[in-house]
Amino acid sequence: MKNALWSNIFSNWQQEESQTVLTLKQVPIFSGLKPRELRAIENLVHVRTYQPGEMIFKRHAPGEGMYIILSGKVEIYLEPTPGERNVLATLSDGDFFGELSLLDDEARSAAAVAADATELLGFFRPDLLSLLERNPELGNKILINLARVISARLRKTNDLLTEAQQSRKHDDA
């Protein structure tokens, strides 16, 4: 009987983390957050499912927030002419996109479509703004991490532009 009592007391001692928390831990915007803070974010995110070929958002649509891929694949693309798809990136489990929409309500610069059956976590601007009011410390940690992600992507874009310009100069010579 003692064994049963002890096993009941400690049955939840080392609860496994949910798939959502495990995925959030992979996203740099949520890096360095404590388990309690990750659980708070888990309560804010929205799970959405998409079928292959289903639009997640269109280019020029209002930006509402970011998405994190729990499972599946997403193509980010431009459509210079109707029916012509210029794929900028193919993203999969643990990848994220649309993070600029956490900061402003500008239109989307590209479109996103589910390439496979896909399950996403949505983290939206109103949820971030509410979090900033209720828990400024946590909200600011996320904003600092978001700034780091955006600056890293800007540096990478600058490097790619520099390489492209140098390549053109060599081609012209």
Secondary structure, DSSP 4 states (H G I P E B T S, - for coil): -HHHHHHHHTTTTTPPPPHHHHHHHHSGGGTT--HHHHHHHHTT-EEEEE-TT-EEE-TTSBP-EEEEEEESEEEEEE-SSTT--EEEEEEETT-EE-GGGGT--PBPSSEEEESSSEEEEEEEHHHHHHHHHH-HHHHHHHHHHHHHHHHHHHHHHHHHHHHHHHHHHHHH-
